[in-house]
């Protein structure tokens, strides 16, 4: 977003300067909750049962797992970003902070 004032040149305001891992994990879980097929696939890949997934909701471990899962599934990642007005680069910056070795 650009705006001008009479005393300065145009400035850029960032909408989402630093997306947190916690908020990104919540978006990922919400996306999966809306798509039972993808949710079932996530649970199969990770070994979570429905009860274990409910119990783990909000934990760092589940959050990292969700972010990793989306990072490894480009169509899912792009859908999440489009639905939440995120740039894929923003998502991958969070993933990079969680996985500094790559």
N, C-alpha and C positions, 0 to 999 in steps of 0.2 A: 504494500500500500504506500502510495506517495502522497505527501501533502506539502504545501508551501506556506511560508509566512512571509511577511513583507521584509523581514530583516535577514533572511538566510536563504541559501539554495535549497532545492528539494531534498528531503530526507526519506529514508526507507525505514519503515517500522516492521519488524519481524513479528509475525503472528505467533510463532511457536519456537522461541529461541533455544529451549533445551527440553526436549521431550523426555520424561522420566521412564525408566524401565517399568515401574509399577503401573503407570497410566497406559503404557503401550501393551503390557500384558493384559490389562482389563479390556482393552479394545480387541485384542486377539481372542480372548475368551468369549466376549460378546459376539464376535463374528462367527466363531464355531457354534455357539448356542443357536444361531439362526440357521445353521446348515447341518442337519442331523447326519448326513453322509460324511461330511468333513469331520464332525465331532467324533463319529464312530471310528474313522480312520486315525485320528489323533490318539484316541484311547487305545486302539490296537497297536499303534507304533510305540506308544509310551508305556503300555501295560496298565494304565489306570482303569479301574472299574468305576462305574457311576458313583458309588459311595466314596471311593478313594479320591475321585476328582472333586466331589463336593467338599470333602474334608480338607483337601489341599488348596482350595480356592483362596487366593490372597497370599499364598506362601511364595517366598523367593524361588524355591525349587520349581514350582509349577510355572511361575512367571518366566523364568529362564527357558524352561522347556517349551512354552508357548512361543516365545520369541525365536528360539532356534528352529522350531517346526515351521513357522511362517517364513523365516529367512531361507530355508531349504526348499520351499515350495513357491516358485516365482508367481504362478497364476494366483495363488491364494494371497501372497504378499501384495500384488498389484491391486487385487480386489479390495483388500483391507485399506490400502492407501487411498484408493479412489473413493471408497465409502466414507472415509474420515478426513478427506482433504489433506492428506499427508503426502509429502514427496517421498518416494522410495529411499532417497538419500537420508532423510530424517530417520526413517526406520533403521537403516543400516548403520547410522551413526550410533544409535542406542545399542544395536547388536555388537558393534565394534567396541563400545565401552565395556560390554559384558564379556567379550572375547578378545582381549588385547593381542593375543598371539595369532589371531586369525583363525 
